[in-house]
């Protein structure tokens, strides 16, 4: 194999989400002479970004003062908050807790906002490279992180070079910033290698599924922020929905479901679709059309699950570390703050060392500390969680104990002896009828003739143990129907439709045997979300 | 010789295209734009000809507002030597575009002009053909193979009956089809190099071209929604249902 070409930068940032882009912008603001590059696996900035989203503008005011005169393309001030407790046919309005009071906040498309931030970054001479996947870390001789290696392109399904083969270059940098988002594959490797999580609880996640709808005129009330809890989930499954009313008759509707759910037969996608068919929501959506859809995992562990975020030569920031505030269901302001802090640290010290201590003293972690017991309170079920959440809110997290966070992959109950709850789910009629119809709107694309990017480390388990113990839950938790068990004569076999993958990372998280390893496909592959 | 390659900024082929509610066009708000896929194939062919030593310079040309500079830079990153933007805020129909292109040809005096066979947004497949009529030179359209022989070229064309190979004297216009080649990936360092390559902007007026719109687009509508079908029990019911719908 020929030696890879090398490019050198002072800082290389992996992932052009709010954390990575904030870091890039702040770096150039502090030290314009720094050579900063951002690489991004999606074909265009924002194409892999999926979020509600209601954002707190504080970090934007700090990073880009004057942004309000030239805001991102979709930016609607919040007018009203509503929290609903749903039953199959009914609903009850609940009082809005302080974490959900959104006055002063904005409903945005985070994807469109990232594209807008990227333009700002480019004006400051940050080099931004969409369409290139960082597939490996480059280590220096003394074992520190020294940059990344871009994935080879033009490789066929068997791993052999095609005519269009292009070897990935190496990007060398004294500082690498991992801002890959939730369950980033490089972050996962580095956390393991440097034992960054040995003093923290495991991370816990949710799956967030979202659809952008254009509804009949008059049904969207711009600025209205609604959240629901209760039906269609049972009291032992954490989650709920969000409905954000935007301009131009658009509604962003989505569903978050904790991946610590217990029922092996549960299908998060179906829960999302059920929610849409509740009378209150059905009335909003009927006659409308889906513009875009997709899914992405969310980090819910907060304070207890934050790993150490520094290692020799690199930092992990944003949701790659897990800075999202789950009771608020907001992570963007946290990711941005984290990116800004990382940039300020690097500009001041030129090293990764010392960042973690700074982060722990910062507003990012203070905010997580305050709400640290709310998520784990729900391990005892909805009502006890609700009460504990109220106590934690009133006491502002000052109670002396800290509840622990449990891992998701061990929470699934085995089929034998488990009775699923009566979900009271209904026949439904709104599109999309199933996951394949839904994945169409994600516009996800993978060149067929490339290595499968979902590696199954011990494939026998699927057809020997998993089918007996859990009935292959991957065929249900994947929102894109990537995994299917097909009959091959008398035996069943796992079929991986990797072309459907929307890069949500749920399989890497929830698989009870932890044998699914998500790696980057060829750069530019994956969803093409618009305004998500 | 010089090779001119025309590239167009179009809605990316992955985008789920949507018609605007008032039928005036397609929704391009926040939508990903790319180089027309056939134009990438055209550029790839030009680069291969230069790399084989049969051309000295590959120039990419695009007509449009300043947004199309993004696509011209992609062309430069793929390997083109120079870029020209024909600056206009009007949406050009093939005839006006061909006229503008002819002006660039008169300035640059290329030995070969390679275009994509059609743009994936309007699917017209007219620009190459109109250009040759105005330029009065040979054309070889829907090329799936191109072999240069000194001052002529043997071009294999994909036609309805199969393939046909013709020989054209250079300079000529070739429009390319899918099977001609597979465009190269862009190397990261080349994106940086492309920023320093020359990109000249000439306005449509300075070229001496006036826009003539001889085609008026009336209305856009999405394809009719498929109605839900019904299951029939037997042939008798099938016949009855067809009769009910006036189909037999």
Interface residues (C-beta under 8 A of the other chain):
Chain A: X5 X7 X43 X44 X47 X73 X74 X109 X112 X115 X127 X129 X131 X132 X150 X153 X154 X163 X164 X166 X169 X171 X291 X292 X440 X441 X443 X445 X528 X530 X531
Chain B: X12 X14 X15 X16 X18 X29 X30 X31 X32 X182 X183 X184 X185 X186 X187 X188 X189 X191 X192
